[in-house]
């Protein structure tokens, strides 16, 4: 079906009307474009969105994020229609842990407890013992006995950071997020020289050399929370710049500076997968009730177990 026209206000009104008609809820990650964030019923990081998906009374979930996030919503809500505006909105981190290779490694190392970052496919979740997010990973890992060896996948940077702060000796899967590996240490230092009072705040998916520069390290939602309670008035934000929209809305009197990437010729610190979603695609997916997330029930049940373990331990 054709969109009403290219006017964004008309699109917003049409989407809201469809949402009411379908008893739908629109969930959006902090890394979505600002116009999608402003449209959403709920904005959050992976943990917050998983909790919202678990408790929603809506019949339809429109998930404005990437594929693994919509998959998580479907795992938690098998009876609901879960739509994603663009089925091609993937994740470089999830792709760095192919299920076949992960299964082979797990079979070779049965002594390891697999704590797996939520940024992975449903098939990898199904092979894991506990799912975590960057918001709750430290809390979960601290609950594991020191005698239990841990496999942390797929993000090696997050795993290295968690090993350092918890003192746990962990085996790390060699995966990474393409966005959080594009930031330039030298350019951040130059930016700090231009803004000497600014605090550097960073997501733990960043490389270790960048985290060493940070005044504060935390998940997307914790970075937002920190800026709300901290006394500084300037921040250099080392994560996907979509979060700056919520920071600026909450704290218009403060200054938020996106950390630069290595390549000045591109906006490499923008997640290309997150940015595939648009208002037009949201409208069309609701009209067509497609693309939707589907999976075999056996896989869903296996993937549900470590997700429920996460929610229980959180």
Residue frames as qw, qx, qy, qz and C-alpha x, y, z in Angstrom:
[[0.000, 0.889, 0.459, 0.000, 0.00, 0.00, 0.00],
 [0.377, 0.564, -0.039, 0.734, 1.23, 3.50, -0.77],
 [0.310, -0.335, -0.468, 0.757, 2.12, 5.82, 2.08],
 [0.130, 0.827, 0.487, -0.247, -0.34, 8.73, 2.48],
 [0.453, 0.849, -0.083, 0.260, 2.31, 11.17, 1.21],
 [0.699, 0.202, -0.370, 0.578, 5.84, 12.11, 2.10],
 [0.201, -0.707, 0.159, -0.659, 4.80, 14.71, 4.70],
 [0.343, 0.128, -0.825, 0.430, 6.21, 13.55, 8.02],
 [0.339, -0.046, 0.460, -0.819, 3.34, 15.01, 10.05],
 [0.780, 0.104, -0.200, -0.584, 0.82, 13.10, 7.95],
 [0.641, 0.197, -0.739, 0.064, 2.90, 9.96, 8.32],
 [0.049, 0.137, -0.740, 0.657, 3.04, 10.36, 12.09],
 [0.561, 0.025, 0.241, -0.792, -0.73, 10.88, 12.27],
 [0.797, 0.173, -0.424, -0.395, -1.36, 7.84, 10.07],
 [0.476, 0.196, -0.810, 0.282, 0.94, 5.65, 12.14],
 [0.176, -0.083, 0.624, -0.757, -0.74, 6.76, 15.38],
 [0.711, 0.086, -0.006, -0.698, -4.17, 6.01, 13.89],
 [0.749, 0.197, -0.617, -0.138, -3.01, 2.55, 12.78],
 [0.218, 0.221, -0.799, 0.515, -1.50, 1.92, 16.20],
 [0.434, -0.025, 0.462, -0.774, -4.80, 2.63, 17.92],
 [0.782, 0.188, -0.234, -0.546, -6.72, 0.56, 15.39],
 [0.731, 0.234, -0.641, 0.023, -4.40, -2.45, 15.76],
 [0.725, -0.677, 0.089, -0.089, -3.85, -2.16, 19.53],
 [0.804, 0.334, -0.210, 0.445, -0.15, -1.90, 18.76],
 [0.467, -0.833, 0.094, 0.282, 2.80, -0.64, 20.76],
 [0.618, 0.704, -0.193, 0.290, 5.84, 0.98, 19.14],
 [0.730, -0.597, 0.125, 0.309, 9.13, 0.19, 20.85],
 [0.537, 0.791, -0.160, 0.247, 12.29, 2.02, 19.80],
 [0.789, -0.225, -0.131, 0.557, 15.95, 1.75, 20.72],
 [0.233, -0.841, -0.004, 0.489, 17.94, 4.84, 21.67],
 [0.371, -0.301, 0.548, 0.687, 19.95, 4.48, 18.44],
 [0.369, 0.627, 0.646, 0.234, 16.94, 5.11, 16.18],
 [0.184, 0.394, 0.184, 0.881, 16.58, 8.42, 14.34],
 [0.044, 0.089, 0.466, -0.879, 15.11, 11.17, 16.51],
 [0.518, -0.018, -0.219, -0.827, 11.80, 11.26, 14.60],
 [0.682, -0.131, -0.701, -0.163, 11.24, 7.58, 15.41],
 [0.319, -0.092, -0.693, 0.640, 12.20, 8.07, 19.05],
 [0.220, 0.039, 0.208, -0.952, 9.66, 10.90, 19.30],
 [0.634, -0.048, -0.432, -0.640, 6.95, 8.68, 17.80],
 [0.493, 0.004, -0.863, 0.109, 7.58, 5.62, 19.99],
 [0.660, -0.630, -0.239, -0.333, 5.46, 4.63, 22.98],
 [0.752, -0.619, 0.181, 0.136, 8.59, 3.46, 24.75],
 [0.502, 0.734, -0.413, 0.197, 12.30, 4.14, 24.22],
 [0.726, -0.610, 0.314, -0.050, 15.03, 2.14, 25.89],
 [0.076, 0.571, -0.805, -0.140, 18.15, 0.02, 25.73],
 [0.504, 0.083, -0.822, -0.253, 18.10, -3.74, 25.20],
 [0.154, -0.154, -0.867, 0.448, 17.21, -4.62, 28.81],
 [0.285, 0.288, 0.337, -0.850, 14.47, -2.00, 29.10],
 [0.544, 0.237, -0.413, -0.691, 12.98, -3.02, 25.75],
 [0.390, 0.005, -0.920, -0.036, 13.05, -6.72, 26.68],
 [0.013, 0.242, 0.745, -0.622, 11.20, -5.96, 29.91],
 [0.409, 0.319, 0.063, -0.853, 8.64, -3.83, 28.08],
 [0.511, 0.174, -0.680, -0.496, 8.11, -6.50, 25.44],
 [0.237, -0.063, -0.943, 0.227, 7.60, -9.06, 28.21],
 [0.037, 0.373, 0.675, -0.635, 4.87, -7.05, 29.95],
 [0.236, 0.116, -0.249, -0.932, 3.00, -5.31, 27.12],
 [0.476, 0.350, 0.716, -0.371, -0.73, -5.90, 26.74],
 [0.408, 0.551, -0.285, -0.671, -0.70, -4.82, 23.09],
 [0.899, 0.252, 0.341, -0.111, -1.69, -7.30, 20.38],
 [0.740, 0.578, 0.016, 0.343, 1.00, -6.05, 18.00],
 [0.515, -0.684, 0.157, 0.491, 4.59, -5.04, 18.74],
 [0.583, 0.779, -0.022, 0.230, 6.26, -2.75, 16.20],
 [0.730, -0.525, 0.099, 0.426, 9.95, -3.01, 17.03],
 [0.399, 0.893, -0.128, 0.166, 12.07, -0.13, 15.78],
 [0.503, -0.677, 0.522, 0.128, 15.51, -1.55, 16.33],
 [0.279, 0.480, -0.774, -0.304, 17.50, -4.36, 14.77],
 [0.714, -0.001, -0.599, -0.362, 16.58, -7.96, 14.01],
 [0.443, -0.022, -0.821, 0.361, 17.84, -9.62, 17.20],
 [0.164, 0.012, 0.449, -0.878, 15.77, -7.17, 19.29],
 [0.670, 0.046, -0.176, -0.719, 12.56, -8.00, 17.41],
 [0.648, 0.065, -0.758, -0.038, 13.45, -11.70, 17.72],
 [0.157, 0.025, -0.743, 0.650, 13.74, -11.26, 21.49],
 [0.456, 0.042, 0.200, -0.866, 10.26, -9.70, 21.58],
 [0.750, 0.083, -0.455, -0.473, 8.88, -12.68, 19.63],
 [0.467, 0.087, -0.836, 0.274, 10.59, -15.17, 21.94],
 [0.031, 0.072, 0.635, -0.769, 8.89, -13.49, 24.89],
 [0.499, 0.350, 0.287, -0.739, 5.54, -13.07, 23.08],
 [0.215, -0.019, 0.890, 0.402, 4.85, -16.03, 20.78],
 [0.234, 0.609, 0.754, -0.074, 1.14, -15.21, 20.51],
 [0.102, 0.837, 0.107, -0.527, 1.69, -11.60, 19.38],
 [0.670, 0.649, 0.170, 0.318, 2.42, -10.21, 15.95],
 [0.459, -0.672, 0.160, 0.558, 5.92, -8.74, 16.09],
 [0.593, 0.762, 0.173, 0.195, 6.74, -6.41, 13.20],
 [0.505, -0.478, 0.195, 0.692, 10.07, -4.86, 12.21],
 [0.366, 0.808, 0.025, -0.461, 10.08, -1.99, 9.71],
 [0.513, 0.670, -0.509, -0.171, 13.08, -3.35, 7.77],
 [0.985, -0.158, 0.056, -0.023, 13.91, -7.06, 7.91],
 [0.750, 0.436, -0.212, 0.450, 17.44, -6.25, 6.73],
 [0.193, -0.824, 0.306, -0.435, 18.20, -4.27, 9.91],
 [0.892, -0.056, -0.407, 0.192, 20.81, -6.68, 11.22],
 [0.464, -0.854, 0.234, -0.029, 23.70, -6.36, 13.65],
 [0.511, 0.632, -0.567, 0.136, 27.42, -6.73, 12.99],
 [0.258, -0.461, 0.742, -0.413, 27.94, -8.04, 16.52],
 [0.830, 0.054, 0.413, -0.371, 25.26, -10.73, 16.17],
 [0.818, 0.535, -0.186, -0.102, 26.75, -11.72, 12.82],
 [0.184, 0.675, -0.686, 0.200, 30.16, -12.22, 14.46],
 [0.368, -0.210, 0.852, -0.309, 28.80, -15.30, 16.28],
 [0.602, 0.099, -0.576, -0.544, 27.40, -17.74, 13.70],
 [0.806, -0.313, 0.228, -0.447, 25.25, -20.34, 15.45],
 [0.954, 0.182, -0.234, 0.043, 27.09, -23.29, 13.88],
 [0.474, 0.477, -0.499, 0.547, 30.49, -22.10, 15.11],
 [0.364, -0.502, 0.402, -0.674, 29.09, -21.22, 18.52],
 [0.934, -0.164, 0.032, -0.315, 27.53, -24.69, 18.87],
 [0.844, 0.298, -0.363, 0.257, 30.81, -26.36, 17.90],
 [0.181, 0.526, -0.510, 0.656, 32.75, -24.32, 20.47],
 [0.614, -0.409, 0.290, -0.609, 30.21, -25.03, 23.20],
 [0.983, -0.012, -0.122, -0.137, 30.33, -28.75, 22.48],
 [0.697, 0.376, -0.426, 0.437, 34.13, -28.64, 22.73],
 [0.155, 0.271, -0.525, 0.792, 34.01, -26.80, 26.06],
 [0.511, -0.533, -0.605, -0.298, 31.10, -28.22, 28.10],
 [0.524, -0.364, -0.505, 0.581, 32.71, -27.00, 31.34],
 [0.116, 0.038, -0.012, 0.992, 32.07, -23.35, 30.45],
 [0.135, 0.676, 0.629, -0.360, 28.94, -21.50, 31.54],
 [0.293, 0.342, 0.434, 0.780, 27.81, -19.40, 28.60],
 [0.012, 0.734, 0.366, -0.572, 26.78, -15.86, 29.52],
 [0.405, 0.312, 0.553, 0.658, 25.78, -14.38, 26.18],
 [0.052, 0.302, 0.042, -0.951, 25.18, -10.75, 25.34],
 [0.509, 0.534, 0.560, -0.378, 21.65, -10.17, 24.06],
 [0.365, 0.718, -0.310, -0.506, 23.14, -8.86, 20.78],
 [0.140, -0.228, 0.933, 0.240, 22.99, -12.32, 19.19],
 [0.503, -0.039, -0.586, -0.634, 20.61, -14.41, 17.13],
 [0.808, -0.269, 0.134, -0.507, 17.82, -16.56, 18.56],
 [0.922, 0.160, -0.349, 0.050, 19.84, -19.64, 17.56],
 [0.410, 0.382, -0.563, 0.608, 22.79, -18.49, 19.68],
 [0.452, -0.412, 0.327, -0.720, 20.49, -17.60, 22.58],
 [0.930, -0.105, -0.122, -0.330, 19.15, -21.15, 22.41],
 [0.823, 0.200, -0.425, 0.319, 22.71, -22.46, 22.90],
 [0.120, 0.520, -0.421, 0.734, 23.39, -20.19, 25.90],
 [0.399, -0.324, -0.776, 0.366, 22.91, -20.60, 29.65],
 [0.123, -0.745, -0.395, 0.524, 22.20, -16.97, 30.57],
 [0.355, 0.672, 0.276, 0.589, 21.52, -13.91, 28.41],
 [0.353, -0.589, -0.258, 0.680, 22.72, -10.51, 29.59],
 [0.317, 0.882, 0.186, 0.294, 22.68, -6.90, 28.47],
 [0.441, 0.399, -0.298, 0.747, 25.29, -4.21, 29.02],
 [0.385, -0.627, 0.082, -0.673, 23.01, -2.85, 31.77],
 [0.814, -0.451, 0.167, -0.325, 22.88, -6.02, 33.85],
 [0.820, 0.331, -0.446, 0.136, 25.92, -8.08, 32.79],
 [0.174, 0.473, -0.641, 0.579, 28.10, -7.11, 35.75],
 [0.601, -0.288, 0.379, -0.642, 25.30, -7.87, 38.22],
 [0.957, 0.091, -0.105, -0.254, 24.70, -11.29, 36.65],
 [0.684, 0.424, -0.526, 0.276, 28.37, -12.23, 36.46],
 [0.084, -0.491, 0.605, -0.621, 28.94, -11.37, 40.11],
 [0.796, -0.200, 0.250, -0.513, 26.29, -13.96, 41.01],
 [0.902, 0.262, -0.343, -0.026, 28.31, -16.77, 39.40],
 [0.794, -0.557, 0.173, 0.173, 30.64, -18.72, 41.77],
 [0.013, 0.821, -0.514, -0.247, 34.34, -18.03, 41.21],
 [0.516, -0.228, 0.815, 0.133, 34.88, -21.74, 40.64],
 [0.648, 0.540, 0.537, -0.026, 32.65, -21.68, 37.54],
 [0.314, -0.208, 0.450, 0.810, 34.50, -20.81, 34.32],
 [0.397, 0.710, 0.354, -0.462, 32.58, -18.46, 32.04],
 [0.405, 0.230, 0.554, 0.690, 32.37, -18.13, 28.28],
 [0.154, 0.696, 0.257, -0.652, 31.36, -14.56, 27.39],
 [0.309, 0.182, 0.663, 0.658, 30.08, -13.99, 23.86],
 [0.814, 0.394, 0.164, 0.394, 29.98, -12.42, 21.39],
 [0.165, 0.939, -0.082, 0.290, 31.51, -9.01, 22.31],
 [0.776, 0.021, -0.332, 0.536, 35.18, -9.27, 23.28],
 [0.138, 0.459, -0.199, 0.855, 35.39, -5.60, 24.32],
 [0.615, -0.526, -0.011, -0.587, 32.43, -5.83, 26.69],
 [0.937, -0.210, -0.272, 0.065, 33.73, -9.17, 27.96],
 [0.598, 0.244, -0.341, 0.683, 37.20, -7.74, 28.62],
 [0.165, -0.515, 0.168, -0.824, 35.70, -4.83, 30.54],
 [0.794, -0.431, -0.101, -0.416, 33.48, -7.12, 32.61],
 [0.880, -0.026, -0.354, 0.316, 36.40, -9.42, 33.40],
 [0.343, 0.373, -0.320, 0.800, 38.36, -6.41, 34.64],
 [0.339, -0.473, 0.157, -0.798, 35.62, -4.98, 36.87],
 [0.873, -0.326, -0.066, -0.356, 34.46, -8.33, 38.31],
 [0.265, -0.613, 0.741, -0.073, 37.85, -10.03, 38.56],
 [0.883, 0.123, 0.420, -0.170, 36.43, -13.10, 36.77],
 [0.183, -0.394, 0.753, 0.495, 38.67, -15.04, 34.42],
 [0.699, 0.470, 0.371, -0.392, 36.51, -15.44, 31.31],
 [0.461, 0.062, 0.689, 0.556, 36.96, -17.00, 27.90],
 [0.262, 0.622, 0.088, -0.733, 35.98, -14.32, 25.35],
 [0.648, 0.510, 0.531, 0.193, 34.40, -14.87, 21.97],
 [0.354, -0.235, 0.278, 0.861, 36.15, -12.82, 19.28],
 [0.174, 0.692, 0.599, 0.363, 33.29, -10.58, 18.20],
 [0.199, -0.334, -0.172, 0.905, 32.77, -6.80, 18.17],
 [0.290, 0.814, 0.457, -0.212, 30.36, -4.04, 17.18],
 [0.566, 0.409, 0.263, 0.666, 31.41, -2.20, 14.04],
 [0.066, -0.904, -0.148, -0.396, 30.19, 1.13, 15.44],
 [0.584, -0.805, 0.105, 0.018, 32.03, 0.95, 18.76],
 [0.782, -0.193, 0.287, 0.519, 35.28, 0.00, 17.03],
 [0.479, 0.657, 0.264, 0.518, 35.26, 3.05, 14.71],
 [0.243, -0.969, -0.045, -0.001, 36.01, 5.69, 17.33],
 [0.625, 0.521, -0.272, 0.515, 39.43, 7.33, 17.18],
 [0.644, -0.548, -0.297, 0.444, 41.44, 7.66, 20.39],
 [0.424, -0.047, 0.063, 0.902, 43.60, 10.47, 19.03],
 [0.092, -0.481, -0.378, -0.785, 40.57, 12.45, 17.83],
 [0.551, -0.701, -0.447, -0.078, 38.84, 12.04, 21.18],
 [0.599, -0.389, -0.168, 0.679, 41.98, 13.35, 22.90],
 [0.210, 0.197, 0.234, 0.929, 42.00, 16.33, 20.50],
 [0.326, -0.631, -0.478, -0.516, 38.33, 16.93, 21.30],
 [0.629, -0.616, -0.384, 0.279, 39.08, 16.82, 25.01],
 [0.464, -0.144, -0.021, 0.874, 41.78, 19.49, 24.54],
 [0.053, -0.379, -0.344, -0.858, 39.18, 21.71, 22.86],
 [0.596, -0.566, -0.217, -0.526, 36.68, 21.02, 25.67],
 [0.303, 0.332, -0.756, 0.477, 38.83, 20.56, 28.80],
 [0.388, -0.155, 0.552, -0.722, 35.87, 20.59, 31.21],
 [0.793, 0.077, -0.293, -0.528, 33.91, 17.98, 29.26],
 [0.589, -0.294, 0.734, -0.166, 33.61, 14.50, 30.74],
 [0.399, 0.277, -0.767, -0.419, 34.18, 11.53, 28.47],
 [0.687, -0.037, 0.569, -0.450, 31.43, 8.93, 28.84],
 [0.317, 0.377, -0.774, -0.398, 31.66, 5.63, 26.95],
 [0.923, -0.031, -0.032, -0.382, 29.81, 2.41, 26.26],
 [0.581, -0.499, 0.641, 0.051, 31.68, -0.73, 27.40],
 [0.862, 0.384, 0.314, 0.102, 31.53, -2.16, 23.87],
 [0.296, 0.913, -0.280, 0.028, 34.32, 0.31, 23.00],
 [0.795, 0.276, -0.407, 0.354, 37.92, -0.84, 22.75],
 [0.691, -0.508, -0.316, 0.405, 40.00, -0.86, 25.93],
 [0.440, 0.052, 0.004, 0.896, 42.18, 2.08, 24.87],
 [0.169, -0.524, -0.277, -0.788, 39.07, 4.27, 24.62],
 [0.647, -0.629, -0.417, -0.108, 37.64, 3.09, 27.93],
 [0.646, -0.228, -0.269, 0.677, 40.89, 4.15, 29.61],
 [0.134, 0.265, 0.076, 0.952, 40.06, 7.75, 28.62],
 [0.370, -0.586, -0.531, -0.488, 36.55, 7.63, 30.05],
 [0.168, -0.324, 0.476, -0.800, 35.35, 9.41, 33.17],
 [0.643, 0.034, 0.545, -0.537, 32.32, 7.11, 33.21],
 [0.201, 0.133, -0.884, -0.400, 31.54, 3.77, 31.50],
 [0.446, 0.192, 0.692, -0.534, 28.02, 2.43, 31.22],
 [0.332, 0.416, 0.812, 0.241, 25.24, 1.01, 29.07],
 [0.069, 0.452, 0.394, 0.797, 23.21, 3.34, 26.89],
 [0.423, -0.755, -0.407, -0.292, 20.57, 3.91, 29.56],
 [0.661, -0.563, -0.206, 0.452, 23.20, 4.32, 32.29],
 [0.403, 0.103, 0.143, 0.898, 25.03, 6.95, 30.24],
 [0.171, -0.618, -0.379, -0.667, 21.77, 8.87, 30.00],
 [0.623, -0.697, -0.356, 0.018, 21.15, 8.47, 33.73],
 [0.648, -0.254, -0.113, 0.709, 24.69, 9.63, 34.54],
 [0.211, 0.313, 0.187, 0.907, 24.29, 12.87, 32.61],
 [0.378, -0.697, -0.403, -0.457, 21.07, 13.58, 34.51],
 [0.697, -0.681, -0.201, 0.101, 22.71, 13.29, 37.94],
 [0.706, -0.064, -0.015, 0.705, 26.26, 14.46, 37.22],
 [0.138, -0.827, -0.170, 0.517, 27.32, 18.09, 37.82],
 [0.351, -0.190, 0.480, 0.781, 29.28, 18.56, 34.59],
 [0.429, 0.657, 0.206, -0.585, 27.77, 20.63, 31.80],
 [0.510, 0.616, -0.472, -0.370, 29.69, 19.16, 28.83],
 [0.782, -0.164, 0.601, -0.026, 30.09, 15.55, 27.74],
 [0.322, 0.466, -0.700, -0.435, 31.95, 13.78, 24.95],
 [0.824, 0.010, 0.386, -0.414, 29.71, 10.79, 24.24],
 [0.104, 0.432, -0.850, -0.283, 31.48, 7.66, 22.97],
 [0.438, 0.232, 0.863, -0.098, 28.64, 5.52, 21.67],
 [0.210, 0.461, 0.683, 0.526, 26.18, 5.57, 18.78],
 [0.052, 0.028, -0.117, 0.991, 25.02, 9.21, 18.55],
 [0.359, -0.482, -0.622, -0.502, 21.30, 8.39, 18.52],
 [0.492, -0.524, -0.590, 0.367, 21.35, 8.63, 22.34],
 [0.232, -0.044, -0.101, 0.966, 22.24, 12.34, 22.12],
 [0.272, -0.442, -0.448, -0.728, 18.64, 13.12, 21.17],
 [0.619, -0.605, -0.499, -0.046, 17.34, 11.91, 24.55],
 [0.558, -0.280, -0.272, 0.732, 20.21, 13.60, 26.39],
 [0.105, 0.147, 0.136, 0.974, 19.49, 16.93, 24.72],
 [0.419, -0.537, -0.496, -0.539, 15.75, 16.62, 25.34],
 [0.667, -0.556, -0.461, 0.182, 16.25, 15.84, 29.03],
 [0.513, -0.607, -0.054, 0.604, 19.03, 18.37, 29.60],
 [0.477, 0.788, 0.234, 0.311, 18.83, 21.25, 27.10],
 [0.193, -0.963, 0.187, -0.008, 21.12, 23.36, 29.28],
 [0.645, -0.465, 0.535, 0.283, 24.01, 20.87, 28.83],
 [0.445, 0.677, -0.453, -0.372, 26.26, 20.24, 25.82],
 [0.851, -0.076, 0.520, 0.021, 26.67, 16.78, 24.30],
 [0.248, 0.714, -0.528, -0.386, 29.43, 16.18, 21.77],
 [0.982, 0.146, 0.072, -0.096, 29.44, 13.01, 19.65],
 [0.551, -0.521, 0.541, 0.364, 32.82, 11.27, 19.63],
 [0.490, 0.656, -0.371, -0.438, 34.42, 11.31, 16.17],
 [0.970, 0.090, 0.219, 0.047, 35.19, 8.22, 14.15],
 [0.617, -0.335, 0.428, 0.570, 38.48, 7.36, 12.47],
 [0.360, 0.283, 0.592, 0.664, 37.27, 8.22, 8.97],
 [0.077, 0.436, 0.197, -0.875, 36.20, 11.84, 8.47],
 [0.220, 0.100, -0.587, -0.772, 34.63, 10.99, 5.09],
 [0.482, -0.317, -0.740, -0.346, 31.75, 8.99, 6.61],
 [0.524, -0.492, 0.248, -0.649, 29.36, 8.96, 9.55],
 [0.576, 0.148, -0.804, 0.023, 30.82, 5.64, 10.67],
 [0.003, 0.036, -0.767, 0.640, 29.77, 6.10, 14.28],
 [0.655, 0.087, 0.093, -0.745, 26.12, 5.89, 13.14],
 [0.484, -0.013, 0.875, -0.018, 24.81, 2.32, 13.13],
 [0.259, 0.171, -0.567, -0.763, 23.85, 1.68, 9.50],
 [0.216, -0.261, -0.934, -0.112, 21.51, -1.14, 10.54],
 [0.032, -0.533, -0.604, 0.591, 19.55, 0.93, 13.08],
 [0.133, 0.476, -0.077, -0.866, 19.22, 3.72, 10.55],
 [0.026, -0.114, -0.843, -0.524, 17.49, 1.45, 7.99],
 [0.026, -0.616, -0.767, 0.175, 14.21, 2.00, 9.82],
 [0.007, 0.112, 0.148, 0.983, 12.19, 5.03, 8.68],
 [0.425, 0.239, 0.419, -0.766, 8.73, 6.48, 9.28],
 [0.619, 0.311, -0.396, -0.603, 7.69, 5.28, 5.82],
 [0.444, 0.148, -0.883, -0.022, 8.76, 1.72, 6.61],
 [0.129, 0.089, 0.768, -0.622, 6.98, 1.81, 9.98],
 [0.562, 0.288, 0.104, -0.769, 3.77, 2.85, 8.23],
 [0.627, 0.304, -0.581, -0.422, 4.08, 0.20, 5.53],
 [0.258, 0.112, -0.940, 0.194, 4.89, -2.64, 7.93],
 [0.281, 0.179, 0.647, -0.686, 1.79, -1.77, 9.97],
 [0.618, 0.344, -0.111, -0.698, -0.47, -1.54, 6.93],
 [0.657, 0.318, -0.633, -0.256, 0.85, -4.78, 5.45],
 [0.820, -0.456, 0.271, -0.216, 1.36, -6.50, 8.84],
 [0.920, 0.104, 0.139, 0.351, 4.71, -7.50, 7.40],
 [0.629, 0.213, -0.741, 0.098, 7.61, -8.09, 7.70],
 [0.723, -0.574, 0.119, -0.366, 6.96, -10.09, 10.84],
 [0.013, -0.528, 0.830, -0.178, 9.24, -12.20, 13.00],
 [0.936, -0.072, -0.109, -0.326, 8.62, -15.94, 12.87],
 [0.090, 0.522, -0.838, 0.133, 10.53, -18.87, 14.36],
 [0.659, -0.112, -0.732, -0.133, 10.07, -22.54, 15.10],
 [0.642, -0.669, -0.028, -0.373, 8.54, -23.21, 18.50],
 [0.916, -0.203, -0.158, 0.308, 11.34, -25.58, 19.51],
 [0.502, 0.332, -0.129, 0.788, 13.92, -22.87, 18.90],
 [0.239, -0.685, -0.029, -0.687, 11.80, -20.26, 20.69],
 [0.807, -0.561, -0.128, -0.128, 11.46, -22.40, 23.81],
 [0.832, -0.064, -0.136, 0.534, 15.20, -23.07, 23.94],
 [0.307, 0.436, -0.045, 0.844, 15.98, -19.36, 23.48],
 [0.438, -0.721, -0.183, -0.505, 13.37, -18.37, 26.08],
 [0.826, -0.422, -0.307, 0.212, 15.06, -20.26, 28.93],
 [0.584, -0.071, -0.161, 0.792, 18.26, -18.12, 29.14],
 [0.040, -0.500, -0.151, -0.852, 16.24, -14.94, 28.63],
 [0.637, -0.641, -0.292, -0.315, 13.98, -15.82, 31.56],
 [0.779, -0.281, -0.273, 0.490, 17.08, -16.61, 33.59],
 [0.325, 0.265, -0.031, 0.907, 18.35, -13.10, 32.84],
 [0.330, -0.587, -0.199, -0.712, 15.09, -11.46, 33.87],
 [0.788, -0.518, -0.332, -0.002, 15.00, -13.55, 37.05],
 [0.720, -0.184, -0.190, 0.641, 18.60, -12.70, 38.01],
 [0.211, 0.415, 0.077, 0.882, 18.15, -9.02, 37.15]]
